[in-house]
Amino acid sequence: MKVAIIGASGYAGGELIRLLHHHSSAKVTCATSRKLAGTPLVSVHPHLKGFTDLNFENPDTGTIDVDVAFLAVPHTAAMTYAGKLVSRGIKVVDLSADYRLPKEIYEKVYGVTHTDYFPVPYGIPEFHRKEIINAICVANPGCFPTGAALAAAPLACHAHTVIFDSKTGVSGAGDNPSATTHYPNVGDNIVPYKLTSHRHLAEMKQELAFLGSKAKCFFTPHLVPVNRGILTTAHILLNESLDQKEVERIYHDYYRNEYFVRYQKPSLAAVRGSNFCDIMVESEGQRVVAVSAIDNLVKGASGQAIQNMNLMCGIKETYGIVYAGMLP
Ligand SMILES: NC(=O)c1ccc[n+]([C@@H]2O[C@H](COP(=O)([O-])OP(=O)(O)OC[C@H]3O[C@@H](n4cnc5c(N)ncnc54)[C@H](OP(=O)(O)O)[C@@H]3O)[C@@H](O)[C@H]2O)c1
């Protein structure tokens, strides 16, 4: 299959190229950047020297000749590409927020008008596999909602309240420098932000509801001085007490057949560079603490996007994305 990456100069785009190099059924033939069109891809991704000789090109939906396109562009940009590519029969995995929520919720949460809405499956394969298999376009989930939903899902229907507290690495903000990501502000520091109003909360609520939960849902993120990774602590307040043995059994049963979800003490290093989500739970009766760790650029973005591509294209779901994490 020929693959295009729209937004290949960014972090998620670079990660797609790194991972797809090992995918023998998919070859990246088009990598776009408007600012860097004509320059070698390795000029911004030096770690990929020897793995690609592509030059960046301008994104042109009329001429891109591929089977699959990944949209690794900001929200509002993706909606200008997705429909046009789909109408040409090109399968699309959109890593932005543009198709993750119903139109009216998206417009309210993001404060913009959606100019080309059509419903598509939400791409957490562990929950939406059946819809993804038949899709021509998939909305790859937000990085926080991926780790949060995977942490809480097994107990979602037993809970009246779920509180997500997440710590994220700085690459989650993309490669555009800002005061927030400026080293003296990030290094040797931990900063909470959007204490009650982060946009990803809408996706978390959507996923809990999809899983049949009536639980109230809250979310507070923190920026921590690491490049990659999201550690999410989910405080799951149950309707009835469950002891440790029962809770562990529920998690083991729930994820028994899920290759990318591992039951073990989570740490960012153990999942770094990999598509795994490590989860562990501890019960104290009516409160269960579930903690998950993912790499925001892999299971939280590009790895999960390839997982979705595999499903959409009839390829083994794990193909090309089986990597161990990088510890230490
Ligand atoms: N970083 C993460 O951990 C993460 C996790 C999950 C999801 N995501 C989502 O994935 C997307 C990409 O994230 P990122 O962190 O890789 O961002 P990034 O580092 O800022 O890169 C953005 C890319 O999009 C291109 N771009 C920007 N505006 C464009 C437009 N109007 N048309 C075409 N290309 C455009 C940029 O290149 P040019 O401007 O030169 O064209 C660049 O290649 C975002 O929607 C983000 O929310 C990111």
The ligand as an SDF file (V2000), in Angstrom:
LIG
                    3D

 48 52  0  0  0  0  0  0  0  0999 V2000
    1.7340   15.2690   19.8690 N   0  0  0  0  0  0  0  0  0  0  0  0
    0.9650   14.3260   20.3920 C   0  0  0  0  0  0  0  0  0  0  0  0
    1.3210   13.6880   21.3920 O   0  0  0  0  0  0  0  0  0  0  0  0
   -0.3770   14.0290   19.7750 C   0  0  0  0  0  0  0  0  0  0  0  0
   -1.1100   12.9620   20.3040 C   0  0  0  0  0  0  0  0  0  0  0  0
   -2.3630   12.6680   19.7670 C   0  0  0  0  0  0  0  0  0  0  0  0
   -2.8630   13.4390   18.7310 C   0  0  0  0  0  0  0  0  0  0  0  0
   -2.1370   14.4790   18.2510 N   0  0  0  0  0  0  0  0  0  0  0  0
   -2.7270   15.2760   17.1720 C   0  0  0  0  0  0  0  0  0  0  0  0
   -2.0210   14.9840   15.9630 O   0  0  0  0  0  0  0  0  0  0  0  0
   -1.9600   16.1640   15.1540 C   0  0  0  0  0  0  0  0  0  0  0  0
   -0.4910   16.4790   14.8800 C   0  0  0  0  0  0  0  0  0  0  0  0
    0.1470   16.7000   16.1270 O   0  0  0  0  0  0  0  0  0  0  0  0
    1.7020   17.0460   16.2600 P   0  0  0  0  0  0  0  0  0  0  0  0
    1.9860   17.0680   17.7050 O   0  0  0  0  0  0  0  0  0  0  0  0
    2.4930   16.1790   15.3490 O   0  0  0  0  0  0  0  0  0  0  0  0
    1.7000   18.5530   15.6900 O   0  0  0  0  0  0  0  0  0  0  0  0
    2.9230   19.4100   15.1710 P   0  0  0  0  0  0  0  0  0  0  0  0
    4.1940   18.8410   15.6920 O   0  0  0  0  0  0  0  0  0  0  0  0
    2.5740   20.8240   15.4590 O   0  0  0  0  0  0  0  0  0  0  0  0
    2.8820   19.1880   13.5810 O   0  0  0  0  0  0  0  0  0  0  0  0
    1.8130   19.6650   12.7880 C   0  0  0  0  0  0  0  0  0  0  0  0
    2.0370   19.2760   11.3330 C   0  0  0  0  0  0  0  0  0  0  0  0
    0.9100   19.7120   10.5580 O   0  0  0  0  0  0  0  0  0  0  0  0
    1.3600   20.5350    9.4660 C   0  0  0  0  0  0  0  0  0  0  0  0
    0.2900   21.5260    9.2610 N   0  0  0  0  0  0  0  0  0  0  0  0
   -0.0900   22.5230   10.0810 C   0  0  0  0  0  0  0  0  0  0  0  0
   -1.1630   23.1880    9.5850 N   0  0  0  0  0  0  0  0  0  0  0  0
   -1.4570   22.5680    8.3970 C   0  0  0  0  0  0  0  0  0  0  0  0
   -2.4360   22.7760    7.3740 C   0  0  0  0  0  0  0  0  0  0  0  0
   -3.3660   23.7510    7.4880 N   0  0  0  0  0  0  0  0  0  0  0  0
   -2.4240   21.9720    6.2950 N   0  0  0  0  0  0  0  0  0  0  0  0
   -1.4890   20.9920    6.1610 C   0  0  0  0  0  0  0  0  0  0  0  0
   -0.5320   20.7360    7.0800 N   0  0  0  0  0  0  0  0  0  0  0  0
   -0.5200   21.5220    8.1840 C   0  0  0  0  0  0  0  0  0  0  0  0
    2.6890   21.1020    9.9020 C   0  0  0  0  0  0  0  0  0  0  0  0
    3.5480   21.3900    8.8050 O   0  0  0  0  0  0  0  0  0  0  0  0
    3.3850   22.6890    7.8720 P   0  0  0  0  0  0  0  0  0  0  0  0
    2.7570   23.7690    8.7270 O   0  0  0  0  0  0  0  0  0  0  0  0
    4.7800   23.0000    7.4000 O   0  0  0  0  0  0  0  0  0  0  0  0
    2.4770   22.2400    6.7340 O   0  0  0  0  0  0  0  0  0  0  0  0
    3.2680   19.9270   10.6910 C   0  0  0  0  0  0  0  0  0  0  0  0
    3.8600   18.9890    9.8020 O   0  0  0  0  0  0  0  0  0  0  0  0
   -2.6870   17.2730   15.9370 C   0  0  0  0  0  0  0  0  0  0  0  0
   -4.0210   17.3570   15.5370 O   0  0  0  0  0  0  0  0  0  0  0  0
   -2.6030   16.7780   17.3800 C   0  0  0  0  0  0  0  0  0  0  0  0
   -3.6270   17.2740   18.2010 O   0  0  0  0  0  0  0  0  0  0  0  0
   -0.8880   14.7850   18.7310 C   0  0  0  0  0  0  0  0  0  0  0  0
  1  2  1  0
  2  3  2  0
  2  4  1  0
  4  5  1  0
  4 48  2  0
  5  6  2  0
  6  7  1  0
  7  8  2  0
  8  9  1  0
  8 48  1  0
  9 10  1  0
  9 46  1  0
 10 11  1  0
 11 12  1  0
 11 44  1  0
 12 13  1  0
 13 14  1  0
 14 15  2  0
 14 16  1  0
 14 17  1  0
 17 18  1  0
 18 19  2  0
 18 20  1  0
 18 21  1  0
 21 22  1  0
 22 23  1  0
 23 24  1  0
 23 42  1  0
 24 25  1  0
 25 26  1  0
 25 36  1  0
 26 27  1  0
 26 35  1  0
 27 28  2  0
 28 29  1  0
 29 30  1  0
 29 35  2  0
 30 31  1  0
 30 32  2  0
 32 33  1  0
 33 34  2  0
 34 35  1  0
 36 37  1  0
 36 42  1  0
 37 38  1  0
 38 39  2  0
 38 40  1  0
 38 41  1  0
 42 43  1  0
 44 45  1  0
 44 46  1  0
 46 47  1  0
M  CHG  2   8   1  16  -1
M  END
$$$$
